[in-house]
């Protein structure tokens, strides 16, 4: 069961915060920010993890048709993952979006804990693609929900908060279970996506456009000068 707007603990309010609403919604992109492993403190829009996703969402907006694509954010009840609270909030936001705008395809963009939440929420029938930025994944993270969907993981090779190796392993498992999945490893990239920020944001724009435009949800367009992987993922070009 997902967490609805009526049972969102003490924080209340809608799980969906809309940033761009076109006259006719043909698709949607939702951003999911990072957080903490455990915390029942309320999540606020001015927390650094939430603010960090604003330029990411603007990068996505630069690459999609403004008159057709809804852009929004998932509003968490709590700062922590706890027992999957952000994933439940994402599912509630997807239910709300579907009720308001119909069965439109949705791409989820999640960073860190938000990447984990996006992966979990990809089981929602409206989700056709996931872009996970430096995601927090654990060894036994489920992958079956991604069967038939597209996944691109972008991770910095200097990330000391979440593991690039764990991301690569997750993508391999997802591919083995039927997902169209690939990895981009950013040379010199850190967890906060501040080093080589221009590359991170260009990658977000290009990959989001691919995930939305490709009817089969295969995110395979180049991602700037990101380093290619040899893990069976998309054929990203060689870069600096």
Buried (B, 14 or more C-beta within 10 A) or exposed (E): EBBBBEEBEEBEEEBBBBBBEBEEBBBBBBBBBBBBEEBEEBBEEEBEBBEBBBBBBBBBBBBBEEEBBBBBBBBBBBBBBBEBBBBBBBBBBBBBBBEEBEEBBBBBBBBBBBBBBBBBBBBBEBBBBBBBBBBBBEEEBBBEBBEEBBBBBBBBEBBEEBBBEBBBBBBBBBBEBEBBBBBBBBBEBBBBBEBBBEBBBBBBBBBBBBBBBBEEBBBBBBBBBBBBBEBEBBEBEEBE
